[in-house]
Amino acid sequence: MAKVNLSQAAKIVGKNRTTIWRHINAGKLSYERDRDGMPHVDTSELIRVYGELKQVATEEVIEKPHNATPSYYDLLNAINLLRKEQAEMKEQIVSLTNRLSYTAPLIDETNPKKVTKAEDDPDWPKVVSTLDDIKLRNDIRAKYKP
């Protein structure tokens, strides 16, 4: 006769696996181990202990519908939409990058004119004649460095 594992045996006789194990441990049902060490019960042994076996139906295989490949024009439309979306994202990245790297121009309180570089500062010495002029230029440069 055929040998079945304990889960299959439980389905065939309509019992729980733990019940099958209890009957094996009590000596009511005999079993054998296969070469992997897994327990198996002979169907003739199941008939001896539990009587007639139930017919277990195999699982019905349900075929899933095939997803057809989209048409050439559908694929082109999808590509064009993706390219448009990519261009919009690139614009947004550039905009956000510009916003992150933006530094407000420095404004001198005495002169409302915008000052963006050290040479435009009103305190910038036009002619360097002393060491103090060099020091002043370095201080002004440090003020305008980002």
Secondary structure, DSSP 8 states (H G I E B T S, - for coil): --EEEHHHHHHHHT--HHHHHHHHHHTSS--EE-TTS-EEEEHHHHHHHH-S-------------------HHHHHHHHHHHHHHHHHHHHHHHHHHHHHH----EE-SS--SEE-SGGGSTT--SS--SHHHHHHHHHHHHHH--
